[in-house]
Amino acid sequence: MEIRRCFEVLDLDPNSDIQEAKQAYRDMVNIWHPDRFSGNPRLKMKAERKLKEINSAYEEIVRFLSLKEKMEEARKDTRRSGPSSRETEGTSLTEAMAEAGTRIFLGLWFHLNQGLRRLVSDQAVNEKKKPPTDAGNGHHKPF
């Protein structure tokens, strides 16, 4: 899910911090918890879908904000250190950027992998639903 969409799902300002994200998450869970709709199966299913979206958005936002905080701390550390200490320390910003890139890559890989798994399982389910036919077996009879 795109980070901008995640902020929209939680009705959260993009300049918020992790504490505000936690509170927004709690508010949305209180509003959309499926147990609130136990008397109405249609609304309960809708709430379950919405809660999955809320959980996914919250995870993305926490990852994003944690990474943002780490990068800001690394920038501050780099600014505080003088030119001589940069040579000895010097990798804090580089390490933060490498870590950020790795987290982004792994997050993208995770979502791509999940999508591919869903696609394959959906395709397997659809294949099971199709009635067996001789014409669809891929073998051609000689003339």
CORCORMO-V450504 format. One record per backbone hydrogen bond with DSSP energy under -0.5 kcal/mol. CO is the residue of the C=O (numbers start at 0). NH is the residue of the N-H. E is the energy in kcal/mol with one decimal. If there is no record, write none. Layout:
[[CO | NH | E] [CO | NH | E]]
This chain:
[[1 | 5 | -2.0] [2 | 6 | -2.0] [3 | 7 | -1.6] [4 | 8 | -2.8] [5 | 9 | -1.8] [6 | 11 | -2.9] [7 | 10 | -1.1] [12 | 15 | -2.1] [16 | 20 | -2.0] [17 | 21 | -2.5] [18 | 22 | -2.2] [19 | 23 | -2.5] [20 | 24 | -2.5] [21 | 25 | -2.5] [22 | 26 | -2.5] [23 | 27 | -2.4] [24 | 28 | -2.5] [25 | 29 | -2.4] [26 | 30 | -1.8] [27 | 31 | -2.8] [28 | 32 | -1.2] [32 | 35 | -1.8] [33 | 36 | -1.9] [34 | 37 | -1.1] [36 | 39 | -1.8] [39 | 43 | -2.5] [40 | 44 | -2.2] [41 | 45 | -1.9] [42 | 46 | -2.7] [43 | 47 | -2.2] [44 | 48 | -2.2] [45 | 49 | -2.5] [46 | 50 | -2.7] [47 | 51 | -1.9] [48 | 52 | -2.0] [49 | 53 | -2.5] [50 | 54 | -2.7] [51 | 55 | -2.3] [52 | 56 | -2.5] [53 | 57 | -2.6] [54 | 58 | -2.3] [55 | 59 | -2.1] [56 | 60 | -2.5] [57 | 61 | -2.6] [58 | 62 | -2.2] [59 | 63 | -2.8] [60 | 64 | -3.3] [61 | 65 | -2.5] [62 | 66 | -2.3] [63 | 67 | -2.4] [64 | 68 | -2.5] [65 | 69 | -2.4] [66 | 70 | -2.5] [67 | 71 | -2.2] [68 | 72 | -2.5] [69 | 73 | -2.4] [70 | 74 | -2.3] [71 | 75 | -2.4] [72 | 76 | -2.7] [73 | 77 | -2.3] [74 | 78 | -2.3] [75 | 79 | -2.3] [76 | 80 | -1.8] [81 | 85 | -1.7] [82 | 86 | -1.0] [83 | 87 | -0.8] [84 | 88 | -3.4] [84 | 89 | -0.6] [88 | 90 | -5.2] [90 | 94 | -3.9] [91 | 95 | -2.2] [92 | 96 | -2.5] [93 | 97 | -2.6] [94 | 98 | -2.9] [95 | 99 | -2.5] [96 | 100 | -2.7] [97 | 101 | -2.4] [98 | 102 | -2.8] [99 | 103 | -2.5] [100 | 104 | -2.7] [101 | 105 | -3.0] [102 | 106 | -2.6] [103 | 107 | -2.7] [104 | 108 | -2.9] [105 | 109 | -2.6] [106 | 110 | -2.2] [107 | 111 | -2.6] [108 | 112 | -2.8] [109 | 113 | -2.5] [110 | 114 | -2.3] [111 | 115 | -2.5] [112 | 116 | -2.5] [113 | 117 | -2.4] [114 | 118 | -2.4] [115 | 119 | -2.7] [116 | 120 | -2.7] [117 | 121 | -2.9] [118 | 122 | -2.3] [119 | 123 | -2.4] [120 | 124 | -2.3] [121 | 125 | -2.4] [122 | 126 | -2.2] [123 | 127 | -1.9] [124 | 128 | -1.5] [125 | 129 | -1.0] [133 | 136 | -1.3] [134 | 137 | -0.6]]
